[in-house]
Amino acid sequence: MIVTADSIPVTRAAIIKEILDSPLKINLMELGFLPGKTITLHHSAPMGGPMAFKLDETILALRKTEASLIEVQLL
Amino acid sequence: MTESTIPSQVKSPKIAIIGNPNVGKSTIFNQLTGLNQKIGNYPGVTVDKRTGSMVYHGSNYEIIDLPGTYSLYPNSEDEIIAHRVLNQLSEEEKPDFVLMVIDSCQLSRGLFLATQLIDLGLNMALVLNMADIATRKNIAIKTFEIFKALGVPILSTDARGEKGLDQIRELIHQQNFSKKSSFITIEEVVPGNILNEVKEKFEFSNSYQAYQMLRFGEKDKTISLENRSWIKAKLEETNFNLEKAQLEETKIRYRIITSIVEKAVVKTPDVKKESGIDKILLHPVFGYVIFGGILLVIFQAIFAWASVPMDLIDGFFAELAGSVSSLLPEGPLSSLITEGIIPGIGGVVIFIPQIAMLFGFLAILEDTGYMSRVVFLMDRWMRPFGLHGKSIVPLVSGVACAIPGVMAARNIGNWKEKIITIMVTPLMSCSARLPVYVILIGLVVPNELVFGFVNLQALTLLGLYLLGVIGVLFTALLLKNILKTEEKSFLMVELPTYRAPRWLDVLMTMYNKSKTFVFEAGKVILAISVILWVLASYGPPERMDSIRAESEVKLAQATPEEIPEIENETSSLLLENSFIGIMGRAIEPVIRPLGYDWKIGIALIASFAAREVFVSTIATIYSIGADTEDELTIRQKLNQQINPITGDKVYNKATAFSLMVFYAFAMQCMSTLAVVYRETKGWKWPLIQTVYMTALAYLSALLVYQILS
């Protein structure tokens, strides 16, 4: 089963395996969401709101639907 | 380094500053240019064109501050501009040199854009900004490694601390920029023969530029139709998958960058965690409570502080009109100037304190990094209504004034979400509605307590604010289902490290936004106010003349005590018989079901200039005189108005509530109209908005009157 970034528990780290195909793929990649990078869930907005991931030195907020385009492996 | 490519010194060299969002690009721009800035427009889009000049050792340089972007691939209007200027597609803005600003802590993301620029063959230099934060985070950068890999000059700065600014000035002055052949070989992802055809067709010498044209030229409206169809045909003919090529390019680029960064960056593990503040500010409960608290403080401040300069401006223009009219001979020219143009300009200037203060606060919130947290918190609650997390800023501003709100909608990248935000923001209850509400509530709502502690008048006022919010949500939902767009809505926003605001940047924002408003929206506002003045002061000549003649006869016989009363009566009669008066009578059949007579009709038309004009127009109609400060007098007069047919009070509960609801929804503000015109680049949306809001106001007021009467 594919694990995607929207299912990472808070403060848990994961390694990006692949960015799934979608029109937003390029946007995610240019922000630095690249296979091999480690991301940590920094914070999650209530009621299924956006999720903020720590990637390198930055915190980037994505909607759940966008996070579900990032295939990860939990660490 | 390389020789200068400047033509003989007729023009000063043009330097474009570019970088990712939040890297301190604008701080560098502000420091370099100071107050020598100009705000213009790029053709066809609402993106501000910020240019400025820098004088250093007697030489003059033109600096362009480009909108922040993560790559050359455009996603929003802002990024299209960066794309166009850097691809040198617009002859007018072609930069001679490019200064690329990178956040030292975000080296790889910055290098992504930087290497694209290198591939475009631009003459450039890199600035590694925020060196202080990198040091604090235990990040050490070996700039020489980066220089070895890229071959362009590199500076390390801390623009907030004003460190390294002189080096930037010196670099620009020495024209110490350089050009590299390429960073990646684009032919690896796009067949060279296609690129060569594009190069030939558009007379490009650079392959990467040809690739960019191939990728985005089709969507760029500034490129001629013929060329666009040529690109389209070429793509179809070769059956080439551009998106795949773009992904491939991104991968290759990042692979090389990662190897550079590995060599150049030494990072000692960071022990302390910075997420402490976010635990509170992004808390599912306290996060919202704190946001509400901050809003409350901001509005308190705006209402308390803005009223002082606004009163001064008001007084100044009244005095100016007075002294000009005493200087000029009486006549149409004098009254055009003193009653049309001067109050018209005053009507523009009066908004400056609110706009400047609101944008000041917004800039502080933005600069500290808090604003993107608000977007993060609110996005989930905005989306069901077709709005974006970023829509919260315009909506909240709308409580003070819709004008800065509409102006702030510019940051929303998605067209549909931006239009919905602009359309609904004027429905928020702005401060100009307050005087109308106060008069009418005082008239029909008793000043007593319900449940022992809630003031009924305050409760009514709160209800009107809620009504505005309901109007916003209803309209947004409606538009969400009507408007169609191919664009996908997304939220990808950086939550920057919390920092103290940069006051120079805050001041520049306040100054620039006010200036934009005055010069861009001001023209429309001035034009409408002159038209309204003509309609209110002219009428069929015979009637107007006979009123004046009668009044002179009366004045000649009157005792000194009677004179003010006669003058008030005369101005009331003149207004009734002016074109606006005639229009007011003409619309009476239409507004009678709302409980209004023709006198209220006149006030409705006149207050299209601005809602608060309702109060002064009503005062003139009922011959109260110019002193509208006295709310009690107005209230007493209104209370005495009797409907000649039914014998009932004109301002009964049903009519007053119907009027309040009408003012809650109607587009009674030409300044908002002018700003919407500016922000949507045309008359289509402001017209739809006016018709819609008027219809909404009419139907709601009709409903309220029919239920209450």
Chai-1 contact restraints between the chains, C-beta under 6 A:
chainA,res_idxA,chainB,res_idxB,connection_type,confidence,min_distance_angstrom,max_distance_angstrom,comment,restraint_id
A,P23,B,K488,contact,1.0,0.0,6.0,A-B,restraint_1
A,L24,B,F490,contact,1.0,0.0,6.0,A-B,restraint_2
A,I26,B,Q246,contact,1.0,0.0,6.0,A-B,restraint_3
A,M29,B,T250,contact,1.0,0.0,6.0,A-B,restraint_4
A,E30,B,Y70,contact,1.0,0.0,6.0,A-B,restraint_5
A,E30,B,S71,contact,1.0,0.0,6.0,A-B,restraint_6
A,G32,B,R109,contact,1.0,0.0,6.0,A-B,restraint_7
A,L34,B,Y254,contact,1.0,0.0,6.0,A-B,restraint_8
A,H43,B,D278,contact,1.0,0.0,6.0,A-B,restraint_9
A,H43,B,L282,contact,1.0,0.0,6.0,A-B,restraint_10
A,A45,B,F376,contact,1.0,0.0,6.0,A-B,restraint_11
A,A45,B,L377,contact,1.0,0.0,6.0,A-B,restraint_12
A,A45,B,R380,contact,1.0,0.0,6.0,A-B,restraint_13
A,P46,B,P284,contact,1.0,0.0,6.0,A-B,restraint_14
A,M47,B,R380,contact,1.0,0.0,6.0,A-B,restraint_15
A,G49,B,R380,contact,1.0,0.0,6.0,A-B,restraint_16
A,P50,B,F376,contact,1.0,0.0,6.0,A-B,restraint_17
A,P50,B,D379,contact,1.0,0.0,6.0,A-B,restraint_18
A,P50,B,L491,contact,1.0,0.0,6.0,A-B,restraint_19
A,A52,B,L495,contact,1.0,0.0,6.0,A-B,restraint_20
A,E57,B,C105,contact,1.0,0.0,6.0,A-B,restraint_21
A,T58,B,Q106,contact,1.0,0.0,6.0,A-B,restraint_22
A,T58,B,E494,contact,1.0,0.0,6.0,A-B,restraint_23
A,I59,B,L495,contact,1.0,0.0,6.0,A-B,restraint_24
A,L60,B,E494,contact,1.0,0.0,6.0,A-B,restraint_25
A,A61,B,F376,contact,1.0,0.0,6.0,A-B,restraint_26
A,A61,B,V493,contact,1.0,0.0,6.0,A-B,restraint_27
A,A61,B,L495,contact,1.0,0.0,6.0,A-B,restraint_28
A,L62,B,M492,contact,1.0,0.0,6.0,A-B,restraint_29
A,R63,B,L491,contact,1.0,0.0,6.0,A-B,restraint_30
A,E66,B,F490,contact,1.0,0.0,6.0,A-B,restraint_31
